[in-house]
Amino acid sequence: MTWAQALILGLVQGLTEFLPVSSSGHLVIFNHLFGEYGGGDLTFTVFLHFATLVSVFIMFWRDIWMLIREFFALLGDVFRGKFHFNTPERRFLLMVIIGTIPAGLVGMAISLLNFTHVLENIFVVAAFLLVTAALMFSVDKLFAKRAQFDQARAPYKSAWIVGIMQGIAIFPGLSRSGSTIFGGAVAGLQKDFAVRYAFILSIPAILGAGLLEGVSAVQHGLEFHALNWTVGFVAAALSGILAISVIKLLIRKRKFYLFGFYCVAAAIAAFVIGLSI
């Protein structure tokens, strides 16, 4: 791998991880076009996953620091036997915990059922890209009609709705960011909180996926190339920051439907590639 290829892979990872276009779906498409190298080697892919975590930490560091403080404060309250979830900060922490559960359950179910081969089918990817497109076309209207709950008033059932959407988004072609933001819109969360919650909720999901891939990478042997990995890491982190900024802007401007057009085009491309190979 050259540094230029590492740069391209880093940019693709950072952009598609957060833009509602499905990074896993793009990885399947690239693999069909270029072979397994299209997604880079496994250890490099793991490295890029952690680079995208850096993007989330930079963009939402205040929320993350608040949640860390609340977590340790909660542990202290548990030992004292008088914990509560009455404050907006503590409520947010519980919502993150609740929202993480469905993704973990779906991941375990797919692993136990040995369902992973389906996730690599390019026609499955194309179909789910069309589903993502439908979600993106409806997000702006849902926020306009239903948005009412901020961090202090969000019901816990909204955490289950967003968490279930994140769990379902394990299928390539379904965007995790798009699905969770859609879930927030369905649950009636206000735009700003829905976006913050969606990206904070991505931290345990990305971290968990990275650790699982890391175990596999260790089993296959690690190869480290300082220049390539540094270029890829910086590219993924910076493009991830750009992607998050674009999402926040388009949500505010009610232009989220633009991602729907892209997903339709990507689905058509996936169908054509699948039929031609």
C-alpha positions in Angstrom: 0.0 0.0 0.0 1.3 3.5 -0.9 0.8 6.6 1.1 -1.6 7.9 -1.5 -3.7 4.7 -1.2 -3.7 5.1 2.5 -4.8 8.7 2.1 -7.8 7.7 -0.1 -8.8 4.8 2.2 -8.6 7.2 5.2 -10.8 9.8 3.5 -13.4 7.2 2.5 -13.5 5.7 6.0 -13.9 9.0 7.7 -16.6 10.3 5.3 -18.6 7.1 5.0 -18.4 6.3 8.7 -20.4 9.4 9.6 -22.2 10.6 6.5 -25.5 8.6 6.2 -24.3 6.6 3.2 -23.1 3.3 5.0 -19.4 2.7 5.3 -19.9 -1.0 5.5 -21.9 -0.9 2.3 -19.2 1.0 0.5 -16.6 -1.5 1.7 -18.6 -4.3 0.1 -18.9 -2.4 -3.1 -15.1 -1.6 -3.1 -14.3 -5.2 -2.4 -16.4 -6.4 -5.4 -14.6 -3.9 -7.6 -11.0 -4.3 -6.4 -10.9 -7.5 -4.4 -10.3 -7.7 -0.7 -7.6 -5.0 -1.1 -10.4 -2.5 -1.7 -11.0 -2.2 2.0 -7.3 -2.2 2.9 -5.7 -4.8 5.2 -7.5 -5.7 8.4 -5.0 -4.1 10.8 -5.2 -0.8 8.8 -9.0 -1.0 8.8 -9.0 -1.4 12.6 -6.6 1.6 12.9 -9.0 3.8 10.8 -11.9 2.8 13.0 -10.1 4.3 16.0 -9.3 7.4 13.9 -13.0 8.0 13.4 -13.5 7.8 17.2 -11.1 10.7 17.5 -13.4 12.7 15.2 -16.3 12.1 17.6 -14.2 12.9 20.7 -13.1 16.2 19.1 -16.6 17.3 17.9 -18.5 16.3 21.1 -15.8 16.5 23.8 -18.0 18.5 26.2 -20.8 15.9 26.1 -18.3 13.0 26.4 -16.5 14.7 29.4 -19.9 15.3 31.0 -20.9 11.6 30.6 -17.6 10.4 32.0 -18.0 12.6 35.1 -21.6 11.4 35.5 -20.6 7.8 35.1 -18.1 7.9 38.0 -20.5 10.0 40.0 -23.2 7.3 39.4 -20.7 4.7 40.7 -20.2 6.7 43.8 -23.9 7.0 44.3 -24.4 3.3 43.9 -21.8 2.6 46.7 -23.6 5.1 48.9 -27.0 3.4 48.1 -28.7 6.6 46.8 -28.3 6.9 43.0 -30.8 8.8 40.8 -31.4 9.8 37.2 -33.2 13.1 37.9 -30.8 15.5 36.2 -30.5 16.0 32.4 -26.9 14.9 32.5 -27.7 11.7 34.4 -30.7 11.1 32.1 -28.4 11.4 29.1 -26.0 8.8 30.6 -28.8 6.3 31.1 -30.1 6.9 27.6 -26.6 6.1 26.2 -26.5 2.9 28.2 -30.0 1.9 27.1 -29.3 2.7 23.5 -26.2 0.6 23.4 -28.0 -2.6 24.4 -29.9 -3.4 21.1 -26.7 -3.1 18.9 -24.9 -5.5 21.2 -27.7 -8.0 21.1 -28.0 -7.9 17.3 -24.2 -8.3 16.9 -24.2 -11.4 19.1 -27.2 -12.9 17.3 -25.6 -12.5 13.9 -22.4 -14.0 15.2 -24.2 -17.0 16.8 -26.3 -17.6 13.7 -23.3 -17.4 11.4 -25.1 -14.8 9.3 -22.1 -12.8 8.3 -22.0 -14.2 4.7 -25.3 -12.4 4.0 -23.6 -9.1 5.0 -21.2 -9.4 2.2 -23.8 -9.9 -0.6 -23.7 -6.8 -2.9 -27.4 -7.2 -3.8 -28.3 -7.1 -0.1 -26.2 -3.9 0.1 -28.0 -2.4 -2.8 -31.4 -3.1 -1.3 -30.5 -1.7 2.1 -29.0 1.4 0.4 -32.5 2.0 -1.0 -33.9 1.7 2.5 -31.4 4.2 3.7 -32.4 6.5 0.9 -36.1 6.2 2.0 -35.1 7.1 5.6 -33.1 10.1 4.5 -36.0 11.4 2.4 -38.2 11.4 5.4 -35.9 12.8 8.1 -36.5 16.5 7.5 -40.3 16.1 7.5 -40.2 14.1 10.7 -38.2 16.7 12.5 -40.5 19.4 11.3 -43.6 17.5 12.6 -42.4 15.7 15.7 -39.4 17.4 17.3 -40.2 18.3 20.9 -37.9 16.6 23.4 -34.6 18.1 24.5 -32.0 16.4 26.7 -33.9 17.2 29.9 -37.3 15.8 28.7 -36.5 13.0 26.4 -38.4 9.8 27.4 -36.4 6.6 27.9 -38.4 4.9 25.2 -36.7 7.2 22.7 -33.4 5.6 23.7 -34.8 2.1 22.8 -36.0 3.4 19.4 -32.7 5.0 18.5 -30.8 1.9 19.9 -32.9 -0.5 17.9 -32.2 1.6 14.7 -28.5 1.4 15.5 -28.7 -2.4 16.0 -30.5 -2.9 12.7 -27.9 -0.7 10.9 -25.4 -3.5 11.3 -26.5 -4.6 7.9 -24.3 -3.1 5.2 -26.2 -0.5 3.2 -28.0 0.7 6.2 -26.2 3.8 7.6 -25.6 3.8 11.3 -25.6 7.6 11.6 -28.6 8.0 9.2 -30.6 5.2 11.0 -30.0 6.6 14.5 -30.8 10.2 13.4 -33.9 8.9 11.8 -34.7 7.0 15.0 -34.3 10.3 16.9 -36.7 12.0 14.6 -39.3 9.3 15.0 -38.9 9.4 18.7 -39.6 13.2 18.7 -36.1 14.3 19.8 -35.1 17.9 18.9 -32.6 18.2 16.1 -29.6 19.2 18.1 -30.1 16.6 20.7 -30.9 13.8 18.2 -27.6 14.5 16.3 -25.6 14.6 19.6 -27.2 11.5 20.9 -26.7 9.6 17.6 -23.0 10.3 17.5 -22.3 9.8 21.2 -24.1 6.4 20.8 -21.7 5.5 18.0 -18.8 5.5 20.4 -19.4 2.1 22.0 -20.5 0.7 18.6 -17.3 1.8 16.8 -15.1 0.9 19.8 -16.7 -2.6 20.0 -16.3 -3.2 16.3 -12.7 -2.0 16.4 -11.9 -4.3 19.3 -13.4 -7.4 17.6 -11.6 -6.6 14.4 -8.4 -6.0 16.4 -8.6 -9.5 17.9 -8.9 -11.0 14.4 -6.0 -8.8 13.2 -3.8 -10.0 16.0 -4.6 -13.6 15.1 -3.6 -12.9 11.5 -0.5 -11.1 12.4 0.1 -7.3 12.7 1.9 -5.3 10.1 2.7 -1.7 10.9 3.8 0.9 8.3 4.4 4.2 10.1 4.0 6.6 7.1 0.9 4.9 5.6 -0.8 4.5 8.9 -0.2 8.0 10.0 -1.5 9.4 6.7 -4.5 7.2 6.8 -5.2 8.0 10.5 -5.0 11.8 10.0 -7.1 11.6 6.8 -9.8 9.5 8.5 -9.9 11.8 11.6 -10.1 15.0 9.6 -12.6 13.8 7.1 -14.7 12.4 10.0 -14.8 15.9 11.5 -15.8 17.3 8.1 -18.6 14.7 7.8 -20.0 15.4 11.2 -20.0 19.2 10.4 -21.8 18.6 7.1 -24.5 16.5 8.9 -25.0 19.2 11.5 -25.3 21.9 8.8 -27.7 19.9 6.6 -29.9 18.9 9.5 -30.2 22.6 10.5 -30.9 23.6 6.8 -33.4 20.8 6.3 -31.4 19.4 3.4 -30.9 15.9 4.7 -32.8 14.6 1.7 -29.7 15.2 -0.4 -28.2 12.0 1.1 -31.2 10.1 -0.1 -30.3 10.9 -3.7 -26.7 9.8 -3.2 -27.9 6.5 -1.7 -30.2 5.8 -4.6 -27.3 6.4 -7.0 -25.0 4.1 -4.9 -27.7 1.4 -4.9 -28.0 1.5 -8.7 -24.2 1.3 -8.9 -24.2 -1.7 -6.6 -26.8 -3.5 -8.6 -24.9 -2.8 -11.9 -21.6 -4.0 -10.3 -23.2 -7.1 -8.9 -24.7 -8.0 -12.3 -21.5 -7.4 -14.2 -19.2 -9.5 -12.0 
